[in-house]
Every structure is written in C-alpha cells, then in structure tokens.
Amino acid sequence: MITLQTLTEVVSQQREFCVFYSLIPSAETFSEYINKGGFPEYLRIGDPNILQTLLIDILMRDIIVRNGLRDERFVKELALYLITNSAKEFSYNSLKNIFGTGSVNTIISILNHFADSYLFFTVQQFNFSYKKRIVAPKKIYSIDTGMLTVNSSSFSADYGRILENSVFLHLKRKGEEIFYFKDGKECDFITRSKNGLFTAIQVCYELTETNLDRELNGLVEALKKLSLESGQIVTHNQTDQFLIDGKSIHVVPAWKWM
C-alpha cells in the first residue's frame, strides 16, 4: 500500500533523480524527471509495465479487496478517467452522470478510498466559507507524474498539466493546505501554512503573448482577494517580473523553484 512515507519518498526524488542518473540540474533534466516520475523501481528499470502493473495492484489490493468493493470494473474505469483528467475540475454529480452510477455517495466513497491509498488527491476551490468549499467543484491530482504519462496516452503530451501536477506534489510534501482559486478568473494554487499565511501560485508551462494576460490576471485577482502583495508564476524555464495594480509577480522556473 502507498503510504504518506511513500509519498514523501516519491516527490522528494527531484533532487535525487539527478544524482541517480549523474545529471546536472537544469530545465532539461527536470523535464525528464516529471515525465518519468519518482518511483525508484521504474527509474531503475525503465519498463512502463511497472507503473501500469503498480496502478492495477493498488486498485485491486489496496482499494477493491481491502474495502470489499464489488464493482471492480467501475473502480478501474473511474481511476483511468481521473488519470486522464488530472489537474482538471470535476464534480461528484458530473462523475455520477458520466458513469451512470445511481449515487453520488458511491462516487464520494470511492474517491475517499483513492485518497486513503495516496493514489489521488482532491483539492477544494478556495472560499472563506467552509460550506461553499464543500459544494464547489474540486480538482484532482495524482501521486506520480510518471504514472500519469504511462497510463494515459492523451496525457503524455500535455506538459502544462504534468507540470501543474508536479507543483501540486511539491506543495503537498510541504504539508500546507492547498486550494485552487476561481472567482471570475482562475489561479492554480492558494496555499495556507500552519500559521495561517497564504500564498498564491500560478502554473504555466510557457508564458506567451496568447496566455500572458490570462495567467497574470488570474494571479492578480487571487492576490487581491487575499490582500497579498506578491505571487509567483511557476514555468518550465522562464524568469521574469511584473508589477500589476501594485502587485509584484515573480516568474520562476520550476526546477529552480523546487
């Protein structure tokens, strides 16, 4: 069974990945890391079947058998759907409608089993109202980016979502509360530390003329909501700085930021 200790071991491989392969930390080696993920056995052998088998083993042993679930096919299909849609929004009702199951409670229960096994994590939409956070759509993230690319052909070329999932895992390891922001505009992550301090982080693989305003405006909107003076945009390998409406925006490469 994947445990919290396993989670720490997996996501802390970013630094160890370079040592393992005798690589110099860079944007290129970081790209290799987030494509391969952090499960040591897969890194040693390089056979995609290892991560495919690991996923099935977790679903069967740690979720289906352990919790006495009867509909094996449904659990596997739901897991593959979530892998394909990692770093995207979902609602319990939308999943119920997609799979034609008769109960939202069934969906909630299985997602709780996924979370207990550290296979998937759900992130609530930020709101100061706990009640509104509970009913709002969630976002889903996976335990390992290598598992995403190996088990979903449609995910392997989506570098933006792979990077976002990797940033989530880094934040998760730090032990802070994690939310996403959506109030007209969107910001990927709002974190709250144990002493109550907020940070706002946007993730964009590459800032371009097409997406720059959207990424900046979403982050600035979150900063205003939280009365913060500065925020970060984590990219693949860009560095920059902006001052918008009195808010300082720092653009940082993910491999340096982590």
Summary of the structure (lengths in Angstrom):
residues: 258
radius of gyration: 18.4
end to end distance: 26.8
largest distance: 55.8
contacts: 809
relative contact order: 0.11
helix: 51%
strand: 19%
